């Protein structure tokens, strides 16, 4: 075990390069999956004939697949039908697909938790359905969704390490290269990875009020 040698300037720079990729993949995936998940969850809640059922089936299939399989499919199978992404974007697409499906259910559950009478009340005031959703329903539902959304986004950051399987040059991949050159660096690299993931995930957390709290 050699902490001094493990954290040499070159190794630290190499780790930071991997951390930058981890943060980039996670940040892009978070934004995309949040937007797509919110849209998909709202569409399912709206219960559009036929469309909502088809969308629900697709989401259920994705949610019940291992993320690793989706990563493999994105990087190895899609090129077979002419859709090609490099390693970075394969990871982003796979994470976005999986996390969007997970987040869509969080959004749908949050919207379902709002009393149905709220929609009727909004419509009775002359608001359109979309206006009712944007002005009345979504703001009420979003407050209860926040803890689950944050938890899912933290999982996304941690799940980004699975992209090591397609050799994405992220934090875990770079750490493995370093301790692969010297087994004395195994523990220092795991300490570095632990600290890095903890900091990133901790920064995603923020205090939210309990449902029973008064604003």
Secondary structure by P-SEA (a helix, b strand, c coil): ccccccccaaaaaaaaaaaaaaaaaaaaaaaaaaaaaaaaaaaaaacccaaaaaaaaaaaaaaaccaaaaaaaaccccccccccccaaaaaaaaaaaaaaaaaaaaaaaaaaaccaaaaaaaaaacccaaaaaacccaaaaaaaaaaaaaaaaaaaaaacccccccccccaaaaaaaaaaacccaaaaaaaaaaaaaaaaaaaabbbbbcccccc
